[in-house]
């Protein structure tokens, strides 16, 4: 299996938030270069502004024109912006949104063209980034469009749990009408495939949460469990996916049942994220499963209120880089072991070629 250095592209996110702070703090540790070659799509001017605000004097980027020029022992930067860019720490500005989009577009283009291997995205402001070029609710929807993927799964990853979402960035009142048996089954297939290919889990066990309080309490508090969720579970079970539920969310997390499963499917955004962030806010990672390429991000946002103060923790961002590299290697291994598999041989016991079967096929101690 090829073990060339992993080229990790990093989009700068909103230039007025904590993106540069967590990027710089992460890349200051040279250990990161043991895992990948970091390439930030940003601006040397903006980086210098943040270093000055954070009083960081012992770090600088290696400025390059193309990912092909990256130095494997340095933190590299490709300049995407002109020198007129203006940083206004802690403020949501149109220019901040424009700068975030320019960086993201350039990084995704290089990712699709194979110039980088993985993408780690710093936080954007979902409002100021909106434009004719970006009419999406967030990174997940944008990347699905750029990848041409039929469907994706927002997948939150930590040491404690892996939790995905049947529905994403939509108003809560729309969740019941969006949830269908087909949607849940699709998300379960995506989760199962990701657990196999991206995380190397041979026979994933997936828990499915209910929608209503007490998972409907036998349809007393809602019928979606019986009419929508359970049929989806039964459908994927026929395909060999190991899924259980639906479980009441409060008891599931309160009793620690989440530790017994490889993956959890939550029905909506704020059902699964509060327990996840309560347990893993400093170390959790947002992963977009279902894409042809690999994208991760920290679980926090732009945090304008603390931008430039040196108070932001870089741990989630660091873990996002580590996870992207881990998934890249896992996919390499998965594709390697999937090559040249032996063709499945059907044995017809009713044929008259019984003499060609192995001699112990009818041994009573080895039932068919």
Secondary structure, DSSP 8 states (H G I E B T S, - for coil): ------EEEEE---TTTTHHHHHHHHHTSGGGGGT-EEEEEE-HHHHHHHHHHHT--S---EEESSGGG--TTS-EEEE-S-TT----TT---HHHHHHHHHHHHHHHHHHHTTSSSEEEE----TTTT-SSS--SSSHHHHHHHHHT-S--EEEEE-SS-EEEESS-SS-GGGHHHH--HHHHHHHHHHHHHHHHHTT--TT-EEEEE-SSGGGGTTTTS-SHIIIIIHHHHHHHHTTT-EEEEEE-HHHHHHTTGGGG-SEEEESSHHHHHHHHHHHHTTT-EEEEET-SSEEEEESS---GGGTTTT----HHHHHHHHHHHHHHHHHHHHHHHHTT--------TTSS-GGGS-TTTT-TTS--
